[in-house]
Amino acid sequence: MATKTIIKPTKSPAAVGPYNTRCVSATCCFCAGQIPIDPATGNLVTGDIKAQTERVLQNVKAILDDQKLAFANVVKSTVFLTNLGDFAGMNEVYAKHFTENFPARSTVQVAAAAQRRDGGN
């Protein structure tokens, strides 16, 4: 049976619920979804989709760095947007980090996340 190792790098935000942000099994590292939390303050960053995407990818980079990996090692990514109209801005920042050996990627709109952020309205 494969073992599972929980990884908690000091330079990325801690999990905010009953899950781990990083688990490694055999030769794969699986990461939970990242949101634009500034690890120095624990607060969500403010700003447009570009600022939020940059913070998320800095958090992902901290995870990758901790495991001596690079964006080129990422096999699959999933992007959740509250508004697909933000796709171009997100993709512009994403392309600055993923520059070679691109991962498979899915991008979906999650309207319920926007409602929760707005107090459920």
N, C-alpha and C positions, 0 to 999 in steps of 0.2 A: 504494500500500500504506500502511495506517495505521501510524503510529509508536507505539511504546510507551515511556512514561516511567516510570521507577522512582522512587518517592517515599519518602523516609526521614525523617519528621518527628522532631525531637529530643525531643519530649515524650511519645512513645509507645514501648512496648517494641520492641526489635529482633527480627527473625525468629530463631527458635531452630532452624532447619533450612535445607535448600536451597530456599528460596522467598523471595519478597519479600512484605512485608505490604501494600504498596500499589502498584498499577500503574494508570496512566491511559492510555486510548486514545481518541482523538477527544474526545467530550464525556462519557465515562463514566469513573468511578473505581471500580475493583474492589479489594476488600479481602479479604485472607486472614482466616481465622477468628481470633478474638481469644479469649484465655484470661485468667483473672484474675491477670495478672502485674502487680506494682507496678513501674512503670518506675524508680522511685527506688532500689529494692533489687534488682530482678531476680528476686524471690521470688514464688511464688504466695501470694495472700492466704489467710488462714485464715478460718474462719467458715462460716455457713450459705449457702444458695443466694442469699439476698438480698444478703449482703456480696459474694459472688463476682460476681453479676450487676451490682451497682453498679460494681465495679472494671472489669469488661469494658466496660460502657457508658461509663465515664470514658475508657478507652482508645480506644473508637470515637469519642468526642467530640474527643479530641486529633487523630485523623486528619481528622475533618470540619473542625475549626477550622483546621487547617493548609491546607486547600483552600478556606477561606472558605465552608463549607457548614454546614448544620444537619441535625438529625435529620429535619426535614420534607423534606429533599432525598433521603433514602434511598428507593430504589425497591423493594428486595428484601432481606429478612434471613432467615437460617437459624439456628435455635437448636438446639444439640445439648445434650441433658441426659443424664446417666448414670442418672437416675431420673425418669420422667415424674411421679412423685409430687411433685416439686419445681416442677411447672409453675405452680401458683398463686403461689408466692413469687417466681419469676422474672418472671411476668407482672405482678405488682404493681410491681416496680421498673422493668420495661420500660415500663410505662404512664406512669411519671413522666418519662421521657425522650422517648418518642414520644407527643406530645400532639396532633398534627394531621397531616393528609395522611399517614396511616399507610401504611407500606410493605406489600407482600405479604409474608407470613411463613409459613415452614414450621418446625415443631418436631418433632424426632425424638429417640428414645432411642437412645443408643449404649452398650450394655452392655460392649463390648470396652474402651472407654476406662476404665470403672470397674475392670475386671480389671487393666489395665496399671498404674493408679494404686496398686492394692493388691498389686502384685508379681506379677500374673498368676494369682492364685488365684480 
